[in-house]
Amino acid sequence: MTCKELVDFMVDYLSDQLPKGQKEVFELHLSLCPPCLSFLETYRETIELGRCACTNPDGPVPEAVPERLVDAILAARKAHPESDSHNR
């Protein structure tokens, strides 16, 4: 399995949807490729952070979020208010 193929199967792997043989090949690649393992962990963390952000969208912003990012998101929401209304 190549690194590109690993990325193509990542969602299925994390949702435990890979067939046993593919899962074994996937995990073998992870054991031999530190960059892919790091990418998988980052991807997994991104999913979790996305879930947390959606649980209470009007709650306080976590301290770890850079202020510049918050400002950029708020500016984008002001520039496109119609897209924000779809999320309510």
PDB file of N, CA, C and O in Angstrom:
ATOM      1  N   MET A   1       0.854  -1.180   0.000  1.00  0.00           N
ATOM      2  CA  MET A   1       0.000   0.000   0.000  1.00  0.00           C
ATOM      3  C   MET A   1       0.892   1.232   0.000  1.00  0.00           C
ATOM      4  O   MET A   1       1.874   1.308   0.739  1.00  0.00           O
ATOM      5  N   THR A   2       0.535   2.190  -0.838  1.00  0.00           N
ATOM      6  CA  THR A   2       1.274   3.450  -0.894  1.00  0.00           C
ATOM      7  C   THR A   2       0.654   4.448   0.082  1.00  0.00           C
ATOM      8  O   THR A   2      -0.436   4.228   0.609  1.00  0.00           O
ATOM      9  N   CYS A   3       1.353   5.525   0.305  1.00  0.00           N
ATOM     10  CA  CYS A   3       0.823   6.577   1.189  1.00  0.00           C
ATOM     11  C   CYS A   3      -0.476   7.150   0.623  1.00  0.00           C
ATOM     12  O   CYS A   3      -1.410   7.412   1.381  1.00  0.00           O
ATOM     13  N   LYS A   4      -0.552   7.350  -0.691  1.00  0.00           N
ATOM     14  CA  LYS A   4      -1.770   7.874  -1.309  1.00  0.00           C
ATOM     15  C   LYS A   4      -2.928   6.905  -1.114  1.00  0.00           C
ATOM     16  O   LYS A   4      -4.044   7.328  -0.813  1.00  0.00           O
ATOM     17  N   GLU A   5      -2.678   5.625  -1.280  1.00  0.00           N
ATOM     18  CA  GLU A   5      -3.740   4.636  -1.075  1.00  0.00           C
ATOM     19  C   GLU A   5      -4.204   4.643   0.379  1.00  0.00           C
ATOM     20  O   GLU A   5      -5.395   4.508   0.656  1.00  0.00           O
ATOM     21  N   LEU A   6      -3.270   4.799   1.292  1.00  0.00           N
ATOM     22  CA  LEU A   6      -3.631   4.852   2.704  1.00  0.00           C
ATOM     23  C   LEU A   6      -4.605   5.997   2.965  1.00  0.00           C
ATOM     24  O   LEU A   6      -5.594   5.819   3.677  1.00  0.00           O
ATOM     25  N   VAL A   7      -4.336   7.160   2.401  1.00  0.00           N
ATOM     26  CA  VAL A   7      -5.219   8.312   2.580  1.00  0.00           C
ATOM     27  C   VAL A   7      -6.601   8.009   2.007  1.00  0.00           C
ATOM     28  O   VAL A   7      -7.614   8.402   2.587  1.00  0.00           O
ATOM     29  N   ASP A   8      -6.646   7.311   0.871  1.00  0.00           N
ATOM     30  CA  ASP A   8      -7.929   6.970   0.254  1.00  0.00           C
ATOM     31  C   ASP A   8      -8.782   6.062   1.138  1.00  0.00           C
ATOM     32  O   ASP A   8     -10.009   6.090   1.045  1.00  0.00           O
ATOM     33  N   PHE A   9      -8.152   5.262   1.990  1.00  0.00           N
ATOM     34  CA  PHE A   9      -8.873   4.310   2.836  1.00  0.00           C
ATOM     35  C   PHE A   9      -9.058   4.790   4.278  1.00  0.00           C
ATOM     36  O   PHE A   9      -9.634   4.076   5.099  1.00  0.00           O
ATOM     37  N   MET A  10      -8.576   5.988   4.585  1.00  0.00           N
ATOM     38  CA  MET A  10      -8.552   6.459   5.965  1.00  0.00           C
ATOM     39  C   MET A  10      -9.941   6.525   6.612  1.00  0.00           C
ATOM     40  O   MET A  10     -10.106   6.087   7.750  1.00  0.00           O
ATOM     41  N   VAL A  11     -10.923   7.056   5.916  1.00  0.00           N
ATOM     42  CA  VAL A  11     -12.267   7.173   6.489  1.00  0.00           C
ATOM     43  C   VAL A  11     -12.828   5.783   6.788  1.00  0.00           C
ATOM     44  O   VAL A  11     -13.412   5.559   7.849  1.00  0.00           O
ATOM     45  N   ASP A  12     -12.651   4.859   5.857  1.00  0.00           N
ATOM     46  CA  ASP A  12     -13.136   3.495   6.089  1.00  0.00           C
ATOM     47  C   ASP A  12     -12.412   2.835   7.264  1.00  0.00           C
ATOM     48  O   ASP A  12     -13.017   2.092   8.036  1.00  0.00           O
ATOM     49  N   TYR A  13     -11.132   3.110   7.388  1.00  0.00           N
ATOM     50  CA  TYR A  13     -10.373   2.541   8.508  1.00  0.00           C
ATOM     51  C   TYR A  13     -10.884   3.079   9.841  1.00  0.00           C
ATOM     52  O   TYR A  13     -11.124   2.313  10.775  1.00  0.00           O
ATOM     53  N   LEU A  14     -11.049   4.386   9.924  1.00  0.00           N
ATOM     54  CA  LEU A  14     -11.480   4.983  11.183  1.00  0.00           C
ATOM     55  C   LEU A  14     -12.915   4.616  11.552  1.00  0.00           C
ATOM     56  O   LEU A  14     -13.275   4.624  12.729  1.00  0.00           O
ATOM     57  N   SER A  15     -13.726   4.298  10.559  1.00  0.00           N
ATOM     58  CA  SER A  15     -15.104   3.884  10.847  1.00  0.00           C
ATOM     59  C   SER A  15     -15.224   2.362  10.912  1.00  0.00           C
ATOM     60  O   SER A  15     -16.327   1.816  10.941  1.00  0.00           O
ATOM     61  N   ASP A  16     -14.086   1.693  10.936  1.00  0.00           N
ATOM     62  CA  ASP A  16     -14.010   0.229  11.049  1.00  0.00           C
ATOM     63  C   ASP A  16     -14.792  -0.464   9.925  1.00  0.00           C
ATOM     64  O   ASP A  16     -15.505  -1.441  10.156  1.00  0.00           O
ATOM     65  N   GLN A  17     -14.641   0.065   8.707  1.00  0.00           N
ATOM     66  CA  GLN A  17     -15.343  -0.472   7.551  1.00  0.00           C
ATOM     67  C   GLN A  17     -14.424  -1.198   6.567  1.00  0.00           C
ATOM     68  O   GLN A  17     -14.893  -1.703   5.547  1.00  0.00           O
ATOM     69  N   LEU A  18     -13.124  -1.257   6.857  1.00  0.00           N
ATOM     70  CA  LEU A  18     -12.211  -1.955   5.957  1.00  0.00           C
ATOM     71  C   LEU A  18     -12.324  -3.458   6.148  1.00  0.00           C
ATOM     72  O   LEU A  18     -12.396  -3.934   7.281  1.00  0.00           O
ATOM     73  N   PRO A  19     -12.340  -4.218   5.048  1.00  0.00           N
ATOM     74  CA  PRO A  19     -12.291  -5.671   5.174  1.00  0.00           C
ATOM     75  C   PRO A  19     -10.993  -6.086   5.874  1.00  0.00           C
ATOM     76  O   PRO A  19      -9.995  -5.368   5.816  1.00  0.00           O
ATOM     77  N   LYS A  20     -11.012  -7.229   6.523  1.00  0.00           N
ATOM     78  CA  LYS A  20      -9.886  -7.669   7.354  1.00  0.00           C
ATOM     79  C   LYS A  20      -8.547  -7.617   6.611  1.00  0.00           C
ATOM     80  O   LYS A  20      -7.561  -7.126   7.159  1.00  0.00           O
ATOM     81  N   GLY A  21      -8.500  -8.111   5.386  1.00  0.00           N
ATOM     82  CA  GLY A  21      -7.244  -8.117   4.634  1.00  0.00           C
ATOM     83  C   GLY A  21      -6.720  -6.719   4.369  1.00  0.00           C
ATOM     84  O   GLY A  21      -5.528  -6.458   4.531  1.00  0.00           O
ATOM     85  N   GLN A  22      -7.599  -5.822   3.963  1.00  0.00           N
ATOM     86  CA  GLN A  22      -7.185  -4.435   3.722  1.00  0.00           C
ATOM     87  C   GLN A  22      -6.762  -3.755   5.016  1.00  0.00           C
ATOM     88  O   GLN A  22      -5.820  -2.962   5.031  1.00  0.00           O
ATOM     89  N   LYS A  23      -7.459  -4.066   6.093  1.00  0.00           N
ATOM     90  CA  LYS A  23      -7.112  -3.472   7.376  1.00  0.00           C
ATOM     91  C   LYS A  23      -5.702  -3.894   7.797  1.00  0.00           C
ATOM     92  O   LYS A  23      -4.935  -3.084   8.317  1.00  0.00           O
ATOM     93  N   GLU A  24      -5.373  -5.150   7.570  1.00  0.00           N
ATOM     94  CA  GLU A  24      -4.036  -5.636   7.927  1.00  0.00           C
ATOM     95  C   GLU A  24      -2.961  -4.944   7.100  1.00  0.00           C
ATOM     96  O   GLU A  24      -1.914  -4.565   7.627  1.00  0.00           O
ATOM     97  N   VAL A  25      -3.217  -4.778   5.802  1.00  0.00           N
ATOM     98  CA  VAL A  25      -2.263  -4.082   4.936  1.00  0.00           C
ATOM     99  C   VAL A  25      -2.142  -2.611   5.363  1.00  0.00           C
ATOM    100  O   VAL A  25      -1.043  -2.058   5.394  1.00  0.00           O
ATOM    101  N   PHE A  26      -3.263  -1.994   5.687  1.00  0.00           N
ATOM    102  CA  PHE A  26      -3.296  -0.611   6.146  1.00  0.00           C
ATOM    103  C   PHE A  26      -2.441  -0.461   7.399  1.00  0.00           C
ATOM    104  O   PHE A  26      -1.594   0.428   7.481  1.00  0.00           O
ATOM    105  N   GLU A  27      -2.669  -1.333   8.370  1.00  0.00           N
ATOM    106  CA  GLU A  27      -1.931  -1.256   9.634  1.00  0.00           C
ATOM    107  C   GLU A  27      -0.458  -1.589   9.459  1.00  0.00           C
ATOM    108  O   GLU A  27       0.383  -1.045  10.175  1.00  0.00           O
ATOM    109  N   LEU A  28      -0.129  -2.474   8.519  1.00  0.00           N
ATOM    110  CA  LEU A  28       1.276  -2.757   8.228  1.00  0.00           C
ATOM    111  C   LEU A  28       1.949  -1.500   7.693  1.00  0.00           C
ATOM    112  O   LEU A  28       3.054  -1.151   8.110  1.00  0.00           O
ATOM    113  N   HIS A  29       1.279  -0.826   6.770  1.00  0.00           N
ATOM    114  CA  HIS A  29       1.842   0.418   6.238  1.00  0.00           C
ATOM    115  C   HIS A  29       2.060   1.430   7.367  1.00  0.00           C
ATOM    116  O   HIS A  29       3.102   2.082   7.429  1.00  0.00           O
ATOM    117  N   LEU A  30       1.077   1.556   8.253  1.00  0.00           N
ATOM    118  CA  LEU A  30       1.217   2.498   9.381  1.00  0.00           C
ATOM    119  C   LEU A  30       2.421   2.145  10.247  1.00  0.00           C
ATOM    120  O   LEU A  30       3.123   3.032  10.734  1.00  0.00           O
ATOM    121  N   SER A  31       2.656   0.858  10.437  1.00  0.00           N
ATOM    122  CA  SER A  31       3.774   0.441  11.292  1.00  0.00           C
ATOM    123  C   SER A  31       5.129   0.741  10.655  1.00  0.00           C
ATOM    124  O   SER A  31       6.143   0.817  11.349  1.00  0.00           O
ATOM    125  N   LEU A  32       5.143   0.909   9.336  1.00  0.00           N
ATOM    126  CA  LEU A  32       6.397   1.151   8.620  1.00  0.00           C
ATOM    127  C   LEU A  32       6.573   2.599   8.152  1.00  0.00           C
ATOM    128  O   LEU A  32       7.629   2.968   7.638  1.00  0.00           O
ATOM    129  N   CYS A  33       5.527   3.416   8.335  1.00  0.00           N
ATOM    130  CA  CYS A  33       5.556   4.772   7.775  1.00  0.00           C
ATOM    131  C   CYS A  33       5.145   5.801   8.833  1.00  0.00           C
ATOM    132  O   CYS A  33       3.962   6.118   8.952  1.00  0.00           O
ATOM    133  N   PRO A  34       6.105   6.324   9.600  1.00  0.00           N
ATOM    134  CA  PRO A  34       5.776   7.325  10.626  1.00  0.00           C
ATOM    135  C   PRO A  34       4.997   8.533  10.100  1.00  0.00           C
ATOM    136  O   PRO A  34       4.103   9.011  10.798  1.00  0.00           O
ATOM    137  N   PRO A  35       5.297   9.055   8.890  1.00  0.00           N
ATOM    138  CA  PRO A  35       4.493  10.203   8.420  1.00  0.00           C
ATOM    139  C   PRO A  35       3.000   9.848   8.254  1.00  0.00           C
ATOM    140  O   PRO A  35       2.137  10.666   8.575  1.00  0.00           O
ATOM    141  N   CYS A  36       2.697   8.662   7.768  1.00  0.00           N
ATOM    142  CA  CYS A  36       1.293   8.265   7.617  1.00  0.00           C
ATOM    143  C   CYS A  36       0.637   8.062   8.982  1.00  0.00           C
ATOM    144  O   CYS A  36      -0.531   8.408   9.163  1.00  0.00           O
ATOM    145  N   LEU A  37       1.363   7.513   9.928  1.00  0.00           N
ATOM    146  CA  LEU A  37       0.828   7.341  11.275  1.00  0.00           C
ATOM    147  C   LEU A  37       0.523   8.707  11.883  1.00  0.00           C
ATOM    148  O   LEU A  37      -0.522   8.897  12.505  1.00  0.00           O
ATOM    149  N   SER A  38       1.431   9.646  11.701  1.00  0.00           N
ATOM    150  CA  SER A  38       1.206  11.004  12.203  1.00  0.00           C
ATOM    151  C   SER A  38      -0.002  11.642  11.518  1.00  0.00           C
ATOM    152  O   SER A  38      -0.816  12.294  12.172  1.00  0.00           O
ATOM    153  N   PHE A  39      -0.118  11.454  10.206  1.00  0.00           N
ATOM    154  CA  PHE A  39      -1.254  12.004   9.467  1.00  0.00           C
ATOM    155  C   PHE A  39      -2.557  11.409   9.969  1.00  0.00           C
ATOM    156  O   PHE A  39      -3.542  12.129  10.130  1.00  0.00           O
ATOM    157  N   LEU A  40      -2.579  10.102  10.220  1.00  0.00           N
ATOM    158  CA  LEU A  40      -3.774   9.439  10.737  1.00  0.00           C
ATOM    159  C   LEU A  40      -4.172  10.024  12.088  1.00  0.00           C
ATOM    160  O   LEU A  40      -5.350  10.296  12.318  1.00  0.00           O
ATOM    161  N   GLU A  41      -3.220  10.217  12.970  1.00  0.00           N
ATOM    162  CA  GLU A  41      -3.523  10.773  14.287  1.00  0.00           C
ATOM    163  C   GLU A  41      -4.058  12.203  14.169  1.00  0.00           C
ATOM    164  O   GLU A  41      -4.988  12.582  14.879  1.00  0.00           O
ATOM    165  N   THR A  42      -3.474  12.982  13.281  1.00  0.00           N
ATOM    166  CA  THR A  42      -3.947  14.346  13.058  1.00  0.00           C
ATOM    167  C   THR A  42      -5.363  14.334  12.491  1.00  0.00           C
ATOM    168  O   THR A  42      -6.206  15.138  12.889  1.00  0.00           O
ATOM    169  N   TYR A  43      -5.615  13.431  11.573  1.00  0.00           N
ATOM    170  CA  TYR A  43      -6.945  13.293  10.961  1.00  0.00           C
ATOM    171  C   TYR A  43      -7.970  12.902  12.025  1.00  0.00           C
ATOM    172  O   TYR A  43      -9.062  13.467  12.089  1.00  0.00           O
ATOM    173  N   ARG A  44      -7.603  11.934  12.853  1.00  0.00           N
ATOM    174  CA  ARG A  44      -8.489  11.485  13.938  1.00  0.00           C
ATOM    175  C   ARG A  44      -8.788  12.631  14.905  1.00  0.00           C
ATOM    176  O   ARG A  44      -9.930  12.806  15.330  1.00  0.00           O
ATOM    177  N   GLU A  45      -7.778  13.398  15.243  1.00  0.00           N
ATOM    178  CA  GLU A  45      -7.956  14.535  16.147  1.00  0.00           C
ATOM    179  C   GLU A  45      -8.841  15.609  15.512  1.00  0.00           C
ATOM    180  O   GLU A  45      -9.658  16.226  16.195  1.00  0.00           O
ATOM    181  N   THR A  46      -8.681  15.827  14.224  1.00  0.00           N
ATOM    182  CA  THR A  46      -9.505  16.805  13.517  1.00  0.00           C
ATOM    183  C   THR A  46     -10.976  16.413  13.571  1.00  0.00           C
ATOM    184  O   THR A  46     -11.841  17.258  13.797  1.00  0.00           O
ATOM    185  N   ILE A  47     -11.252  15.152  13.367  1.00  0.00           N
ATOM    186  CA  ILE A  47     -12.630  14.659  13.443  1.00  0.00           C
ATOM    187  C   ILE A  47     -13.197  14.900  14.838  1.00  0.00           C
ATOM    188  O   ILE A  47     -14.329  15.362  14.978  1.00  0.00           O
ATOM    189  N   GLU A  48     -12.431  14.594  15.849  1.00  0.00           N
ATOM    190  CA  GLU A  48     -12.887  14.773  17.226  1.00  0.00           C
ATOM    191  C   GLU A  48     -13.116  16.247  17.550  1.00  0.00           C
ATOM    192  O   GLU A  48     -14.107  16.597  18.191  1.00  0.00           O
ATOM    193  N   LEU A  49     -12.214  17.099  17.114  1.00  0.00           N
ATOM    194  CA  LEU A  49     -12.378  18.529  17.354  1.00  0.00           C
ATOM    195  C   LEU A  49     -13.607  19.067  16.623  1.00  0.00           C
ATOM    196  O   LEU A  49     -14.313  19.932  17.142  1.00  0.00           O
ATOM    197  N   GLY A  50     -13.858  18.556  15.427  1.00  0.00           N
ATOM    198  CA  GLY A  50     -15.051  18.955  14.691  1.00  0.00           C
ATOM    199  C   GLY A  50     -16.314  18.560  15.422  1.00  0.00           C
ATOM    200  O   GLY A  50     -17.271  19.332  15.484  1.00  0.00           O
ATOM    201  N   ARG A  51     -16.321  17.358  15.978  1.00  0.00           N
ATOM    202  CA  ARG A  51     -17.476  16.919  16.760  1.00  0.00           C
ATOM    203  C   ARG A  51     -17.678  17.809  17.980  1.00  0.00           C
ATOM    204  O   ARG A  51     -18.804  18.194  18.297  1.00  0.00           O
ATOM    205  N   CYS A  52     -16.599  18.128  18.652  1.00  0.00           N
ATOM    206  CA  CYS A  52     -16.698  18.984  19.839  1.00  0.00           C
ATOM    207  C   CYS A  52     -17.198  20.376  19.474  1.00  0.00           C
ATOM    208  O   CYS A  52     -18.000  20.964  20.200  1.00  0.00           O
ATOM    209  N   ALA A  53     -16.730  20.893  18.365  1.00  0.00           N
ATOM    210  CA  ALA A  53     -17.139  22.233  17.954  1.00  0.00           C
ATOM    211  C   ALA A  53     -18.622  22.286  17.618  1.00  0.00           C
ATOM    212  O   ALA A  53     -19.264  23.323  17.784  1.00  0.00           O
ATOM    213  N   CYS A  54     -19.159  21.182  17.151  1.00  0.00           N
ATOM    214  CA  CYS A  54     -20.570  21.164  16.750  1.00  0.00           C
ATOM    215  C   CYS A  54     -21.514  20.863  17.901  1.00  0.00           C
ATOM    216  O   CYS A  54     -22.725  21.026  17.754  1.00  0.00           O
ATOM    217  N   THR A  55     -20.997  20.432  19.034  1.00  0.00           N
ATOM    218  CA  THR A  55     -21.882  20.105  20.144  1.00  0.00           C
ATOM    219  C   THR A  55     -22.470  21.347  20.790  1.00  0.00           C
ATOM    220  O   THR A  55     -23.601  21.311  21.275  1.00  0.00           O
ATOM    221  N   ASN A  56     -21.728  22.440  20.806  1.00  0.00           N
ATOM    222  CA  ASN A  56     -22.213  23.676  21.395  1.00  0.00           C
ATOM    223  C   ASN A  56     -21.649  24.859  20.594  1.00  0.00           C
ATOM    224  O   ASN A  56     -20.724  25.532  21.047  1.00  0.00           O
ATOM    225  N   PRO A  57     -22.214  25.110  19.393  1.00  0.00           N
ATOM    226  CA  PRO A  57     -21.624  26.142  18.531  1.00  0.00           C
ATOM    227  C   PRO A  57     -21.673  27.548  19.122  1.00  0.00           C
ATOM    228  O   PRO A  57     -20.916  28.418  18.694  1.00  0.00           O
ATOM    229  N   ASP A  58     -22.540  27.783  20.087  1.00  0.00           N
ATOM    230  CA  ASP A  58     -22.607  29.112  20.696  1.00  0.00           C
ATOM    231  C   ASP A  58     -21.814  29.199  21.995  1.00  0.00           C
ATOM    232  O   ASP A  58     -21.825  30.231  22.666  1.00  0.00           O
ATOM    233  N   GLY A  59     -21.129  28.121  22.348  1.00  0.00           N
ATOM    234  CA  GLY A  59     -20.342  28.095  23.579  1.00  0.00           C
ATOM    235  C   GLY A  59     -19.035  28.855  23.417  1.00  0.00           C
ATOM    236  O   GLY A  59     -18.738  29.367  22.337  1.00  0.00           O
ATOM    237  N   PRO A  60     -18.262  28.929  24.482  1.00  0.00           N
ATOM    238  CA  PRO A  60     -16.997  29.666  24.428  1.00  0.00           C
ATOM    239  C   PRO A  60     -15.984  28.971  23.514  1.00  0.00           C
ATOM    240  O   PRO A  60     -16.007  27.749  23.367  1.00  0.00           O
ATOM    241  N   VAL A  61     -15.115  29.744  22.915  1.00  0.00           N
ATOM    242  CA  VAL A  61     -14.066  29.227  22.058  1.00  0.00           C
ATOM    243  C   VAL A  61     -12.955  28.683  22.957  1.00  0.00           C
ATOM    244  O   VAL A  61     -12.524  29.369  23.884  1.00  0.00           O
ATOM    245  N   PRO A  62     -12.484  27.458  22.695  1.00  0.00           N
ATOM    246  CA  PRO A  62     -11.387  26.915  23.512  1.00  0.00           C
ATOM    247  C   PRO A  62     -10.154  27.806  23.443  1.00  0.00           C
ATOM    248  O   PRO A  62      -9.884  28.430  22.417  1.00  0.00           O
ATOM    249  N   GLU A  63      -9.423  27.859  24.523  1.00  0.00           N
ATOM    250  CA  GLU A  63      -8.241  28.720  24.612  1.00  0.00           C
ATOM    251  C   GLU A  63      -7.183  28.384  23.576  1.00  0.00           C
ATOM    252  O   GLU A  63      -6.419  29.258  23.165  1.00  0.00           O
ATOM    253  N   ALA A  64      -7.128  27.118  23.147  1.00  0.00           N
ATOM    254  CA  ALA A  64      -6.095  26.694  22.200  1.00  0.00           C
ATOM    255  C   ALA A  64      -6.325  27.223  20.789  1.00  0.00           C
ATOM    256  O   ALA A  64      -5.420  27.153  19.958  1.00  0.00           O
ATOM    257  N   VAL A  65      -7.505  27.746  20.500  1.00  0.00           N
ATOM    258  CA  VAL A  65      -7.812  28.256  19.160  1.00  0.00           C
ATOM    259  C   VAL A  65      -7.194  29.644  19.009  1.00  0.00           C
ATOM    260  O   VAL A  65      -7.485  30.543  19.797  1.00  0.00           O
ATOM    261  N   PRO A  66      -6.338  29.821  17.995  1.00  0.00           N
ATOM    262  CA  PRO A  66      -5.697  31.127  17.800  1.00  0.00           C
ATOM    263  C   PRO A  66      -6.726  32.227  17.510  1.00  0.00           C
ATOM    264  O   PRO A  66      -7.697  32.004  16.787  1.00  0.00           O
ATOM    265  N   GLU A  67      -6.504  33.392  18.071  1.00  0.00           N
ATOM    266  CA  GLU A  67      -7.434  34.508  17.902  1.00  0.00           C
ATOM    267  C   GLU A  67      -7.576  34.896  16.434  1.00  0.00           C
ATOM    268  O   GLU A  67      -8.658  35.294  16.002  1.00  0.00           O
ATOM    269  N   ARG A  68      -6.497  34.784  15.665  1.00  0.00           N
ATOM    270  CA  ARG A  68      -6.562  35.112  14.235  1.00  0.00           C
ATOM    271  C   ARG A  68      -7.529  34.182  13.514  1.00  0.00           C
ATOM    272  O   ARG A  68      -8.223  34.611  12.592  1.00  0.00           O
ATOM    273  N   LEU A  69      -7.586  32.923  13.917  1.00  0.00           N
ATOM    274  CA  LEU A  69      -8.514  31.979  13.306  1.00  0.00           C
ATOM    275  C   LEU A  69      -9.952  32.366  13.629  1.00  0.00           C
ATOM    276  O   LEU A  69     -10.813  32.356  12.749  1.00  0.00           O
ATOM    277  N   VAL A  70     -10.211  32.703  14.876  1.00  0.00           N
ATOM    278  CA  VAL A  70     -11.552  33.134  15.282  1.00  0.00           C
ATOM    279  C   VAL A  70     -11.956  34.370  14.484  1.00  0.00           C
ATOM    280  O   VAL A  70     -13.078  34.441  13.982  1.00  0.00           O
ATOM    281  N   ASP A  71     -11.058  35.339  14.365  1.00  0.00           N
ATOM    282  CA  ASP A  71     -11.354  36.562  13.611  1.00  0.00           C
ATOM    283  C   ASP A  71     -11.664  36.243  12.151  1.00  0.00           C
ATOM    284  O   ASP A  71     -12.580  36.824  11.569  1.00  0.00           O
ATOM    285  N   ALA A  72     -10.907  35.324  11.559  1.00  0.00           N
ATOM    286  CA  ALA A  72     -11.130  34.961  10.157  1.00  0.00           C
ATOM    287  C   ALA A  72     -12.482  34.287   9.970  1.00  0.00           C
ATOM    288  O   ALA A  72     -13.179  34.557   8.992  1.00  0.00           O
ATOM    289  N   ILE A  73     -12.854  33.424  10.888  1.00  0.00           N
ATOM    290  CA  ILE A  73     -14.151  32.743  10.803  1.00  0.00           C
ATOM    291  C   ILE A  73     -15.290  33.740  10.957  1.00  0.00           C
ATOM    292  O   ILE A  73     -16.262  33.701  10.203  1.00  0.00           O
ATOM    293  N   LEU A  74     -15.171  34.621  11.921  1.00  0.00           N
ATOM    294  CA  LEU A  74     -16.216  35.632  12.117  1.00  0.00           C
ATOM    295  C   LEU A  74     -16.335  36.555  10.914  1.00  0.00           C
ATOM    296  O   LEU A  74     -17.443  36.932  10.532  1.00  0.00           O
ATOM    297  N   ALA A  75     -15.216  36.921  10.316  1.00  0.00           N
ATOM    298  CA  ALA A  75     -15.248  37.772   9.122  1.00  0.00           C
ATOM    299  C   ALA A  75     -15.920  37.035   7.967  1.00  0.00           C
ATOM    300  O   ALA A  75     -16.692  37.629   7.213  1.00  0.00           O
ATOM    301  N   ALA A  76     -15.631  35.752   7.828  1.00  0.00           N
ATOM    302  CA  ALA A  76     -16.252  34.960   6.758  1.00  0.00           C
ATOM    303  C   ALA A  76     -17.755  34.845   6.979  1.00  0.00           C
ATOM    304  O   ALA A  76     -18.529  34.913   6.025  1.00  0.00           O
ATOM    305  N   ARG A  77     -18.170  34.674   8.221  1.00  0.00           N
ATOM    306  CA  ARG A  77     -19.603  34.594   8.524  1.00  0.00           C
ATOM    307  C   ARG A  77     -20.305  35.903   8.198  1.00  0.00           C
ATOM    308  O   ARG A  77     -21.433  35.900   7.705  1.00  0.00           O
ATOM    309  N   LYS A  78     -19.638  37.033   8.475  1.00  0.00           N
ATOM    310  CA  LYS A  78     -20.232  38.335   8.160  1.00  0.00           C
ATOM    311  C   LYS A  78     -20.308  38.550   6.657  1.00  0.00           C
ATOM    312  O   LYS A  78     -21.265  39.143   6.159  1.00  0.00           O
ATOM    313  N   ALA A  79     -19.307  38.073   5.934  1.00  0.00           N
ATOM    314  CA  ALA A  79     -19.268  38.250   4.486  1.00  0.00           C
ATOM    315  C   ALA A  79     -20.298  37.373   3.776  1.00  0.00           C
ATOM    316  O   ALA A  79     -20.763  37.715   2.688  1.00  0.00           O
ATOM    317  N   HIS A  80     -20.657  36.238   4.391  1.00  0.00           N
ATOM    318  CA  HIS A  80     -21.603  35.292   3.788  1.00  0.00           C
ATOM    319  C   HIS A  80     -22.640  34.864   4.812  1.00  0.00           C
ATOM    320  O   HIS A  80     -22.673  33.698   5.203  1.00  0.00           O
ATOM    321  N   PRO A  81     -23.484  35.781   5.251  1.00  0.00           N
ATOM    322  CA  PRO A  81     -24.459  35.434   6.305  1.00  0.00           C
ATOM    323  C   PRO A  81     -25.462  34.360   5.879  1.00  0.00           C
ATOM    324  O   PRO A  81     -25.998  33.647   6.728  1.00  0.00           O
ATOM    325  N   GLU A  82     -25.719  34.239   4.579  1.00  0.00           N
ATOM    326  CA  GLU A  82     -26.672  33.219   4.131  1.00  0.00           C
ATOM    327  C   GLU A  82     -26.159  31.807   4.396  1.00  0.00           C
ATOM    328  O   GLU A  82     -26.965  30.911   4.649  1.00  0.00           O
ATOM    329  N   SER A  83     -24.858  31.580   4.347  1.00  0.00           N
ATOM    330  CA  SER A  83     -24.324  30.240   4.602  1.00  0.00           C
ATOM    331  C   SER A  83     -24.422  29.895   6.086  1.00  0.00           C
ATOM    332  O   SER A  83     -24.540  28.721   6.435  1.00  0.00           O
ATOM    333  N   ASP A  84     -24.376  30.893   6.961  1.00  0.00           N
ATOM    334  CA  ASP A  84     -24.481  30.657   8.401  1.00  0.00           C
ATOM    335  C   ASP A  84     -25.902  30.234   8.785  1.00  0.00           C
ATOM    336  O   ASP A  84     -26.084  29.464   9.728  1.00  0.00           O
ATOM    337  N   SER A  85     -26.905  30.733   8.062  1.00  0.00           N
ATOM    338  CA  SER A  85     -28.290  30.406   8.423  1.00  0.00           C
ATOM    339  C   SER A  85     -28.628  28.945   8.150  1.00  0.00           C
ATOM    340  O   SER A  85     -29.572  28.420   8.739  1.00  0.00           O
ATOM    341  N   HIS A  86     -27.890  28.280   7.280  1.00  0.00           N
ATOM    342  CA  HIS A  86     -28.134  26.870   6.990  1.00  0.00           C
ATOM    343  C   HIS A  86     -27.747  25.972   8.150  1.00  0.00           C
ATOM    344  O   HIS A  86     -28.212  24.835   8.237  1.00  0.00           O
ATOM    345  N   ASN A  87     -26.911  26.462   9.029  1.00  0.00           N
ATOM    346  CA  ASN A  87     -26.415  25.652  10.142  1.00  0.00           C
ATOM    347  C   ASN A  87     -27.271  25.772  11.381  1.00  0.00           C
ATOM    348  O   ASN A  87     -26.932  25.194  12.413  1.00  0.00           O
ATOM    349  N   ARG A  88     -28.363  26.498  11.317  1.00  0.00           N
ATOM    350  CA  ARG A  88     -29.189  26.687  12.513  1.00  0.00           C
ATOM    351  C   ARG A  88     -30.441  25.881  12.434  1.00  0.00           C
ATOM    352  O   ARG A  88     -31.257  25.917  13.355  1.00  0.00           O
TER     353      ARG A  88
END
